[in-house]
Amino acid sequence: MRNNLFKMTAVAGALALTLTACGSDDGGDTDGEGGGALAGEGSGDTCVIEAEIPIGAAVSLTGAAASYGESQKNGLELAAEHLNERDGVTYALTVEDDQTDPKQAISVFETFAGDGTSLIIGPTLSNTAFQAQPIAQEESVPVLAISNTAAGITAQGDWIFRDSLTEGQVIPQTVAKAVETYGLENVIVMYSNDDAFTESGYDVMASSLEEEGITVADTLTFSKADTDFRALLTEAKAANPDAIFVSGLIEAAIPLVTQARELGLDMPIIGGNGFNNPQLMADAGDAAEGVVVGAAWNSASDNPENADFLSSYEEKFGSGPDQFAAQAYAAMTIIDHAVREGCDGSREAIKAGLGNITDLPTVLGSISINADRDAEHDAVVQVVKDGKFTVLP
């Protein structure tokens, strides 16, 4: 494996840097694969590691998922800033743009795998993750996914973890709550059929609606690049549904919701995780009122970690955070706990620490990572009211 790593590093043009690090005067191993300078003394709050722990993140700062990636970058940087104010462990965070492009994400993952990065966060979208994660799995670099909710993400290998709840964990609760609240019987389902995340969301929506005994009058598909939904919405309106369920990214959610209201569709619109972005309210305005969204986080949560996060985020960035920022911030909390548990920032040690996360207080609430390396914590069903996400009563 080390030979393979050197080959990759040579391709990247950084072999000399890696050899220098491995041959440093103190004899420490700083490539993230085990012990050496990344190992310290103590445990938990008493852990002291002299070397910085290199953490890499691949998020979408450009492309279709840029609005999510910008929030993730903010959350990661704020968390790193807070963690570095504590004694004992310092993190060197590097955030790279995956450009919402699997090829670019693969390139970023290859660079991180070859330069000694201890853990990779991201990428932003599930379909990108499916193509980039095998690089990390092959090179034994732990990955912590922070927004990849499609089924099968962690099944790609034992080095892959996530703190984002799956669509399978959130959508059934959302469907059940919407059916109960609005007395739904007959609905339309719409989804983007060219994206792994939205397809996975649709699959869960369809099975959840079937389980609730709800009639699906029609299923309408669109592309993630589409912005004009009037023809599909006119078709949906003709079915006179009680509600419309949509699995799509925020770039589709905004025009879809806006055009639905313009066409007189005033029934509830229930969105998947892609709708969970304040940009929906900012850009769709009054049209977003009443939209229901399942989520892994809500700003109304009163746990102390969340209260501190909200005030710090607003002070630093001048606006409130969204779920994507919260999941990113929580990721750094989880990583810090994993590092401090064994007081070791190597790849192998972090992997072991991530496998031991149980009832850890975070901005998302008390979080555990199960045997499948998926996060477990309470979900929440939200509705847009007065321009804000509030808990659906």
N, C-alpha and C positions, 0 to 999 in steps of 0.2 A: 504493500500500500504506500509506503514511504517513497519507493522508486516511482510509482505512478504519480505521486504528488510532485516530485521533482520534475518529472516530464512535463506535467501541466505548467509548472512554474516557469520552465524553460521556454515553453511556447508563449507564455505571457511576457517573456523578456525580463523576468525578475529573479532568475536563478542566483545571481550574485548576491542580491539582497538576502535571500533565504539562507544561503551558505554562511554569510556573515553573521546572521542572527544565531544560527546553530553553532557557530564557532566562537561565540563571544567569550570574553575573558573569564566570566564567572562560571562558564560551563553550563549555564542554565539552558533549558529547552524552552524557547519562546515561540514555537510554531503552533501552539494551541493543541498539540496532540497528546501531551501528557507531562504533568509535573513540572520540574525545573523552576524557572523564574516565575511561573504562574501559580505555583504552590506557595502557601503561606503558613502562618501559625495561628492557632486558636480555632474558634468555631462560632458561627452566628455573629452576634454583636461584637465579639472579641477577635474576630478574624482580621488578620493583617496580611495583605499581599503587597509586596513592594512594587511589582510591575503593573502597568495598566492592563486591564482585560480588554482585548480588541473585540468589539461587537460590530457586525456589519448588517446593514438593512437595505433591502431592495424593495422600493415602493414606487408607485406610479406618480411621478411628479409632472409628467406630460402624458398626452394620450387620453383615451376615453375615461379612464379611472382617476384622472388627476385630482379631482376634488376630494376623493377618498385619501389619496396618497399624501396630499398636503396636510390633511388633518393628522395622518399617521406620523409624518415627519415632526410636526409640532409636538405631538404626544411623546414621541421617543426622546426628542431633545430636551423637553421639560423634565422628563423622568431622569435622564442621565445627569442633568444639572442638579437635581435634588439628591440623587444617590451620591454624586461626587462631593456633596457637602458633608456627608457622613464620614466618620473616621474608618480607616482600615482598607477599603477597596475603592479603586478608581477605574472608571470605564472610559475607553476611547471608542466613541461611537462614530461610525462612518455610514452616512446615508447616501445611497446611489439611486439614480432614476432607472426603473425597469421599463419606462416608456410605454407601459401597457402593451408590451410586445414580448412574447415568449423568447424570441431569439436574443433580445437584449438582456432579459432576465437570466438566461443561460450563461451569457457572457459575464454578467455580474457575479453569478454564483461561482463560476470557474475562477474568477479573480479572487474572491473571498476564500475559496477552498485552497488556493495556492499560496496565499500570502500570510497564512497563520491565524486568520480570524477564528476566534473561539466558538462563535455561534452566529448563524444567519437568521435574521428576521425577515418575513415576507415570503414571496412577493404579494402584491395587493390582491390580484384576482386569482380565483381557483384554477381557471384554464391555463394561466401562466404558471402557477405552482406545479401543476401536474407535469409540466415539461422541464422545469428547472430543478425541482427537488431531487430527481435521481442523481444529479451531479453531487449534491451534498451527501446523499446516502452512500454513493460509491466511495467517496473520499472520507467518510466517517466524520462529518461535520454536523453537529446538532442544528436543527431548524426549528424555530418557533413561529408558526403561522399566526397572524394576528387579525385576519379578515377572511380567511379561506373557509367557507362554510359548506362547500360541496361534499357529498359523500365520497369516501375513498382517499381523502388527503393524507391522513396518517397511515393508511394501509400501504403506502408506498415504501415504508421501511421503518426500522426501529430507531432511527435517528430523527424522525419527524414527529413533532409535537405541535399542538395549537392551543391558544387560549380563547379563540373565537368559538362560540356555540355553533353547532351545525344547524343547517336548515331543518334537519330531522328533529332537533331539540326544540326549536323556536316555533316553526310554522304550525305544528299540530295544536299548540297552546293558543296561537293566534286564531286559527280557524275555529276552534271550539268556543273561544270567547266571543268572536264575531257572530257565530251562529246563535249563541245564547242571548247576546245583547240585542241583536237586530231581528231575531226570529227568521233567519234565512231559510228558504226552501229551494229556490231556483236561482242559479248564478251563471255568470260567464267567466271563463278563465282565459287570460291572455299571458303570453310569455315570449321572451326572446329565445329563439331556438338555435342560436349560433354562439352560445357561451355556456361553458360548463357550470358556472355558478347559477345562472338563471334557469338552465335546464334542470339542475338538481332541485332548485326551489320549486319549479313546476311539478316535478315528480312527487315531492312531498305534499304540495298543495292538493294534487289530484287524489292521492291516497287518503289524505286527511278528510277531504270533502266526502269521499266515498264512505269512509268510516263513520262520518257524522250523518250519513243518509241523505246528503244534499244532491239534488239533481243538477248536473252541469249541462245547460242548454246548448252550449257550443264552446269549443276551444279554439282560440284565434292566435296565430303566431306572427311574429315580426322579427326584424333584424335589429341587433343592438345599435346599428348605425341609423335606424329610422328615426325621423322626427315628425312626420305627418301621419297621424293615426285616425284621421277623420273617417276614412272609408271603413276601417275596422270597427270604430266606435259606432258608426251608423248601423253597421250590421249587428253589433251588440245591442243597441237600443231597440232594434226591431224584435228582439227576444224578450223584451220587458223583464229583465232580471231583477232580483232583489238586491244584488250586489255584483261588483266586478272584482275578481281576484287577479292580481298582476305580479308576475315575477320578471323584473327588469332592472336595469341599472338606473342611476339617478338621471343620466342624460336622456333616457326615455321617459322616466317618471314625470318629469316636469312638463313637457309638452303634452303627454298623454292625459294627465290630470286636467291641465288647462283646457285642452280641446274637448274633453268629456263634459266639463261644466258649460262650455260655450254651446255645445250641442243639446244641452238640457238634461244630461244624465246626472240626476241629483241623488242617486242611490249611493250607499257606502262603497268606497274603493278601498280594497285591502291589499296592501303591498307587501312584498317580501323584503329581505334585508337590504336590498339595493335602494329602497325608498328611505332608509333610515339616515337622513342627512338634512341638516338645517337649510341647505340650499333649496330643498323642496319648498319650504315656506317662503324663503327669500325671493325665489324666482316665480313661483306659481301664485303667490299672494293668497287672495281669498279663495281661490280654486282649491287650495290644499286643505281648507277647513273640512274636518270630518274624515280625512284619510286615516286609515288604521294601519299600523305598522308593528310587527313583532320585533323585539329588540333584546339584546343581551345587556343593555344598560339604559338607565334613565337618569337624567340630571336631578330628578327629584329625590333620588336615593339619599338618605340622611346618614349613611355611615361616615365616620370621621375621615377616612381616607378620601372619600369622594368629595366631601366638603372642602378639604384642603386643595384637592386637585382643581375643583371648579374655580376657586378664588385665585389660585396661582396661574391657571391657564388664562383667565380673563384679564388678569393684570399684565401678563406677558404678551398676549396676542390681541387684546382689545375686543375679543368676542368670546362667546361661550363655546365649549368643546362639543363634539358629537361622539357617537359610539366608536367611531374609528380612531379618534384621538384617545378615548378612554381605554380601548383594547390595547393600543400601542403603549400607553403609559403603564398599564397593568403588566404587559410583557416584561418591561424592565424590572418591575418589582419581583416578578417570578424568577427572572434570570438572577437577580441579586440574591434571592433566597437560595437558589440552587448553588451558586458560587460559594456563598458563606457557609452552607451546610458542611461541605468538606474542606472549606477554605482553600479552594483550588479552582482556578479559572481555565483549566485545560478542557479540551473537547470532551474527553471521556468522563471527566469529573462532572461537568455541567450536564451531560446526558444523564448520568446517575442521579444527580440532584433533581432534575426535572421530573424524574420518575417517582420522586418522593414528595411531591407537592400535595399537601392535604390540609384543607380548611385554612388556607392562607388568606389573611385579610388584604383586599385590594380595592381599587376604585370600582371594580365590577361586583363587589361583595366577596363573600367567603368562597374561595375557589379551590378545587381539587383537580388533579389530572389522573384520569382513570387508567386501567390496564391497556386500553387501546390508544393511550397518549392523547386523548381528547379531554378538553376542559369540561367540568361539571359545576354549574352554579345556577341560581334562579334566573329565569327569563322574565320579561315584562311585556305586556301588550299596551301599546300607546295609541292615542288618537290626537290629531292636530286640533287644538282648541286655542282660539285667540292668537294664532301665529306661533304656537309652541307645542312641542310634544308633551302630552300629559298622560298619566296612567288612565287607561280605559276602565271606568268604574264597573 
